[in-house]
Amino acid sequence: MNHAFERLAPFQTNHLILLIGTNPLPNFVAAQLLLKQGGVVHLICTPDTGEIAKQLKKQLEKKKLACHIYPDIKQNRPSSIFESIRSIQIENSGSVGLHYTGGTKAMAVHAYRAIKDIYPQAVCSYLDAHEFKIIVDDGMGDGRDAEIVVRDVVKLRLQEMNELHNITLRPPPKTEPILPEVADIIKQIMEREDGDQAWRDWTRNLRCPSNMKKFKNKTELRKVQVPPFQEIQSAFAKLGANGKTLEAWLQASKSFQPNDLEKFARWLEGEWLESYVLQCLIQNADACRLNDWGMDLRSEENKFQFDVATIRGYQLFAISCTTSKDTDLCKSKLFEAYVRAKQMGGDEARVGLVCFYRDAQRLLSNFINEWKYPRHSVRVFGADDLRNLPELLREWINSDGF
């Protein structure tokens, strides 16, 4: 048995009361840790969080956990909280727990008072988002609280995390990088000052000068001559490229359909960086205890997109990628990833930007000062970090986050 589960066993209860807030993830984790086998989860929600409670109930029932919903609580009315808790049917021998990570501060205060008034021996707890600990009040009043690290105990898949938010990923995320050896070569070319500009010039010529948002037509793209870098020409030759045109490279890539010339051009222009980052994560899967990863995550409802994401335990790491050196564009990419990651993964989520900005620390400091986000929750990997990116990602994911 996992050591954390052993330590949690004395604090598990037959009836676990959860306060529903805007993010269901902490409660999803707590229910799997704090409910005794055969117990019942009781979800207390307001009209605003009713749909979130329904989705959480659906996902917990997939884990074979029984759930009841208590809707329409008035979060700022102590009497409403008391009435809801009194309405829960607790048999004489049933132990009671309150987990108050979710909900508003007012709900937490009123619920705690109600529980201690009605069930003095109830076990109260919350999930610390910074130290990944369940903090337990054992209900005995003698100060014997417990702090149990649960970071790697509950393991989520990316699809599960999205389903908690009623989001469908379409198409399914790619779990393997595209042409990782080629992506590594492009990275090496762009690490060189002369190579960086030459590669950018070549990929810029893949676009129509009159409309930078549109690629040249397929006929023109097929005839484009490949860039003058022997190492990448050799790489495609090993893949079986017969000729030195973009079409010959496409046919040899095996990762794109014959009619995917525009997608292939976009990949060469900059999307290769996502493949490189994903490959770095896969290399660190065991060392970082990663339980899932993916690239090009898009919601069917167009609510969000992550370039690359991975999960350690229940902690989301969302990484935005760009070959740009532009300050505003880099900050914009980082801001979008931060907002979406926090919506999905809560306060535990971490956000990274992999880019070609030279002074990564300056970019990070500007971003933090501008938006006042916690420094430990954001990381920028710049141009000078790319050669050591596997090691830096490993250090980032395994750090305590402070």
C-alpha positions in Angstrom: 0.0 0.0 0.0 1.2 3.5 -0.8 2.7 5.2 2.3 0.4 8.3 1.9 -2.6 6.0 1.8 -1.5 4.3 5.0 -1.2 7.7 6.7 -4.5 8.9 5.4 -6.4 5.7 6.5 -7.2 7.0 10.1 -8.8 10.1 8.6 -10.9 8.5 6.0 -14.7 8.7 6.7 -17.9 7.0 5.7 -19.5 10.3 4.7 -17.3 13.0 3.0 -18.8 16.5 2.5 -17.3 18.5 -0.3 -17.8 22.2 -1.0 -18.1 22.9 -4.7 -16.2 25.8 -6.2 -15.3 26.8 -9.7 -12.6 24.1 -10.1 -13.6 20.5 -9.5 -10.0 19.2 -9.5 -9.2 19.5 -5.7 -12.4 17.8 -4.7 -11.9 15.0 -7.3 -8.5 14.4 -5.6 -9.8 14.6 -2.1 -12.7 12.2 -2.7 -10.3 9.5 -3.8 -8.1 10.0 -0.8 -10.5 10.7 2.1 -13.5 8.4 1.5 -13.7 5.0 3.1 -14.6 2.1 0.9 -18.3 1.9 0.5 -18.7 5.5 1.7 -20.8 8.3 0.2 -19.6 11.7 -1.1 -21.9 14.7 -0.4 -21.5 17.6 -2.8 -22.7 21.0 -1.5 -23.1 23.6 -4.2 -24.7 26.9 -5.0 -26.9 27.6 -8.1 -23.7 28.9 -9.8 -21.7 25.7 -9.3 -24.5 23.2 -9.8 -23.3 22.1 -13.2 -19.8 21.7 -11.9 -21.2 19.5 -9.1 -23.0 17.4 -11.7 -19.9 16.9 -13.8 -17.8 16.0 -10.7 -20.5 13.5 -9.6 -20.3 11.9 -13.1 -16.5 11.5 -12.9 -16.5 10.2 -9.3 -19.1 7.6 -10.2 -16.7 6.4 -12.9 -14.4 5.7 -10.0 -17.2 3.7 -8.3 -17.8 6.4 -5.6 -21.4 7.0 -4.5 -22.4 10.7 -4.7 -25.3 12.9 -3.6 -25.7 16.6 -4.6 -27.2 19.3 -2.3 -28.0 22.2 -4.7 -29.0 25.8 -4.3 -27.1 26.6 -1.1 -26.9 30.3 -0.3 -23.2 30.6 0.2 -23.4 33.7 2.5 -26.2 32.4 4.7 -25.1 30.3 7.7 -28.6 28.9 8.1 -28.6 27.6 4.6 -25.3 25.7 5.2 -26.6 24.3 8.6 -29.8 23.2 7.0 -28.0 21.4 4.2 -25.6 19.6 6.5 -28.4 18.6 8.9 -30.3 17.1 5.9 -27.5 14.6 5.3 -28.6 11.2 6.4 -25.8 9.9 8.7 -26.2 6.6 10.5 -25.2 6.4 14.1 -21.9 4.6 13.4 -21.0 6.6 10.3 -17.9 8.8 10.5 -18.1 12.3 8.9 -15.5 14.4 7.1 -15.6 17.9 5.7 -13.1 18.9 3.0 -13.3 22.6 2.4 -10.8 23.4 -0.3 -13.6 24.2 -2.8 -16.3 26.8 -2.4 -15.9 30.4 -1.2 -14.3 31.5 2.0 -17.7 32.2 3.5 -18.9 28.7 2.6 -15.9 27.2 4.2 -16.3 29.2 7.5 -20.0 28.4 7.8 -19.6 24.8 6.8 -16.8 24.3 9.4 -18.9 25.8 12.1 -21.9 23.7 11.2 -20.0 20.5 11.0 -18.3 21.1 14.4 -21.7 22.0 15.9 -23.6 19.0 14.5 -20.7 16.4 14.4 -18.0 17.4 16.9 -15.8 14.4 16.0 -15.9 15.2 12.3 -12.5 15.2 10.4 -11.9 18.4 8.6 -9.3 18.9 5.9 -8.1 20.9 2.9 -5.7 20.5 0.1 -2.6 22.7 0.1 -2.0 23.7 -3.5 1.6 24.9 -2.8 3.0 21.9 -0.9 0.6 19.2 -2.4 -0.4 18.2 1.1 -3.7 17.1 2.7 -3.9 19.1 5.9 -6.1 17.3 8.4 -7.8 18.4 11.6 -8.4 15.0 13.3 -11.4 16.4 15.2 -10.1 15.5 18.6 -9.2 19.1 19.6 -5.8 18.1 20.9 -3.7 19.6 18.1 -2.7 16.3 16.5 -3.2 17.6 13.0 -1.6 15.7 10.0 0.1 17.0 6.9 0.4 14.3 4.2 2.1 14.8 0.9 -0.2 13.4 -1.9 1.4 14.9 -5.0 2.0 11.5 -6.7 -0.9 9.5 -5.1 -3.8 10.4 -7.4 -2.8 10.1 -11.0 -4.9 11.8 -13.7 -4.8 11.5 -17.4 -5.1 14.7 -19.6 -8.5 13.4 -20.9 -9.8 12.9 -17.3 -8.8 16.5 -16.3 -10.7 17.8 -19.3 -13.7 15.7 -18.7 -13.9 17.1 -15.2 -14.5 20.5 -16.9 -16.9 18.9 -19.4 -14.4 19.6 -22.2 -13.8 17.2 -25.1 -10.4 17.1 -26.9 -10.8 17.0 -30.7 -8.7 15.6 -32.3 -7.1 13.5 -29.6 -3.7 14.9 -28.5 -0.6 13.6 -30.2 1.4 11.5 -27.7 4.4 11.1 -29.9 6.5 13.9 -31.4 6.6 14.4 -35.1 10.1 13.8 -36.7 11.9 14.3 -33.3 15.4 13.8 -34.9 14.7 16.4 -37.5 13.2 18.8 -34.8 16.5 18.4 -32.9 18.5 19.3 -35.9 16.4 22.4 -36.6 16.9 23.4 -33.0 20.7 23.0 -33.4 20.7 25.1 -36.6 18.7 27.9 -34.9 21.0 27.9 -31.9 23.8 29.2 -34.2 23.6 32.9 -34.9 24.1 32.5 -38.7 21.8 29.4 -38.8 19.0 31.1 -36.9 18.6 33.9 -39.4 19.1 31.7 -42.5 16.4 29.3 -41.3 14.0 32.1 -40.6 14.7 33.6 -44.0 14.0 30.3 -45.7 10.7 29.6 -43.8 9.6 33.2 -44.5 9.8 32.5 -48.2 7.2 29.8 -47.8 4.6 32.5 -47.3 3.1 34.9 -49.9 4.6 38.4 -49.4 1.2 39.9 -50.1 -0.5 38.0 -47.3 1.6 36.7 -44.5 -1.3 34.6 -43.1 -1.5 32.4 -46.3 1.0 29.9 -47.6 1.8 29.8 -51.2 -0.3 27.5 -53.3 0.6 23.8 -53.4 2.2 24.0 -56.9 4.6 26.7 -55.7 5.3 24.9 -52.4 6.2 21.7 -54.1 9.0 23.4 -56.1 10.5 25.2 -53.1 14.2 24.2 -52.7 15.2 23.0 -49.4 17.5 25.1 -47.2 21.3 24.8 -47.6 22.1 23.0 -44.4 23.9 19.7 -45.0 22.9 18.2 -41.6 19.1 18.5 -42.3 19.4 17.4 -45.9 21.2 14.3 -44.7 18.5 13.7 -42.1 15.8 13.7 -44.8 18.0 11.6 -47.1 18.2 9.0 -44.4 14.4 9.1 -44.3 14.4 8.3 -48.0 14.0 11.8 -49.6 14.6 11.5 -53.3 15.4 15.1 -54.3 15.9 18.5 -52.7 12.4 20.0 -52.9 9.8 20.5 -50.2 7.7 17.8 -51.9 10.5 15.3 -51.7 10.9 16.0 -48.0 7.1 15.7 -47.4 7.0 12.3 -49.1 9.9 11.1 -47.0 8.6 12.4 -43.7 5.9 9.6 -43.3 4.3 11.9 -40.6 2.2 13.9 -43.0 -0.3 12.9 -45.7 0.7 13.6 -49.3 -1.8 16.5 -49.4 -0.5 18.0 -46.1 2.0 20.3 -47.7 0.8 23.4 -45.9 0.8 21.6 -42.5 4.4 20.4 -43.3 5.4 23.9 -44.1 4.0 25.2 -40.9 5.8 22.5 -39.0 9.1 23.4 -40.5 8.4 27.1 -39.9 7.9 26.7 -36.1 5.7 23.9 -35.0 8.7 21.6 -34.9 9.5 23.2 -31.5 6.4 21.5 -30.0 7.8 18.2 -31.1 11.2 18.9 -29.6 9.6 19.9 -26.2 7.4 16.8 -26.2 10.4 14.6 -26.9 12.2 16.3 -23.9 9.3 15.4 -21.7 9.2 11.8 -22.8 12.9 11.5 -22.0 12.1 12.6 -18.5 8.9 10.5 -18.0 10.4 8.2 -15.4 12.6 10.7 -13.7 9.7 13.1 -13.3 7.0 10.5 -12.6 4.9 11.7 -15.5 1.6 9.8 -16.0 0.5 11.4 -19.2 1.6 13.9 -21.9 0.4 15.3 -25.2 0.9 17.8 -27.9 -1.5 20.1 -29.7 -4.4 19.9 -27.2 -7.5 21.5 -28.6 -11.0 21.6 -27.2 -13.8 20.7 -29.4 -15.7 23.7 -28.1 -12.7 26.0 -28.9 -12.3 27.0 -25.3 -8.6 26.5 -25.2 -5.4 25.2 -26.8 -2.2 23.9 -25.2 0.9 23.4 -27.4 2.3 20.8 -25.0 1.1 19.5 -21.7 2.0 16.8 -19.1 0.7 15.7 -15.8 2.6 14.5 -12.7 0.2 13.0 -10.3 -2.7 15.5 -10.5 -0.5 18.5 -11.3 -0.8 20.0 -14.7 2.3 21.5 -16.5 1.2 23.5 -19.6 3.9 24.7 -22.0 3.5 27.2 -24.7 6.0 27.2 -27.6 7.1 29.8 -30.1 10.2 30.5 -32.1 9.5 34.2 -31.8 11.9 36.6 -30.2 9.3 39.3 -29.9 8.6 40.5 -26.4 4.9 41.2 -26.8 4.2 38.0 -28.6 6.0 35.9 -26.0 4.2 37.5 -23.2 0.9 37.1 -25.0 1.6 33.4 -25.4 2.6 33.0 -21.8 -0.5 34.9 -20.5 -2.9 32.8 -22.6 -1.3 29.6 -21.4 -1.4 30.8 -17.7 -5.1 31.7 -17.8 -6.1 28.4 -19.4 -3.8 26.2 -17.2 -5.2 27.7 -14.0 -8.7 27.2 -15.2 -8.0 23.5 -15.9 -5.4 22.6 -13.2 -6.2 25.0 -10.4 -3.6 26.6 -8.2 -1.4 23.5 -8.5 -0.9 24.1 -12.2 2.5 25.3 -13.6 3.0 27.2 -16.8 6.1 27.3 -19.0 7.1 29.2 -22.2 9.7 27.8 -24.5 10.8 30.5 -26.9 13.8 32.1 -28.6 13.9 35.3 -26.5 17.5 35.7 -25.4 17.0 37.1 -21.9 14.5 34.6 -20.4 14.8 35.9 -16.8 14.1 39.5 -18.0 11.0 38.4 -19.9 9.8 36.4 -16.8 10.3 39.3 -14.5 8.5 41.7 -16.8 5.6 39.2 -17.0 5.4 38.7 -13.2 5.6 42.5 -12.5 3.0 43.2 -15.1 0.4 40.6 -14.0 1.4 40.0 -10.4 1.3 36.2 -10.8 3.2 34.1 -8.3 6.7 33.6 -9.5 6.8 29.9 -8.6 3.9 29.1 -11.0 5.6 30.4 -14.2 8.8 29.6 -16.0 10.4 30.9 -19.2 13.0 28.9 -21.2 14.7 31.1 -23.7 17.1 30.6 -26.6 20.1 30.0 -24.3 18.2 27.3 -22.5 17.4 25.1 -25.5 20.6 23.1 -25.5 19.9 22.0 -21.9 16.1 21.9 -22.1 15.7 18.2 -21.0 17.7 18.9 -17.8 15.9 22.2 -17.1 12.5 20.7 -17.6 13.3 17.9 -15.3 14.5 20.3 -12.6 11.3 22.4 -13.1 8.9 19.5 -12.8 10.6 17.9 -9.9 11.0 21.1 -7.9 8.8 22.0 -5.0 7.6 25.1 -6.9 8.6 27.8 -4.4 
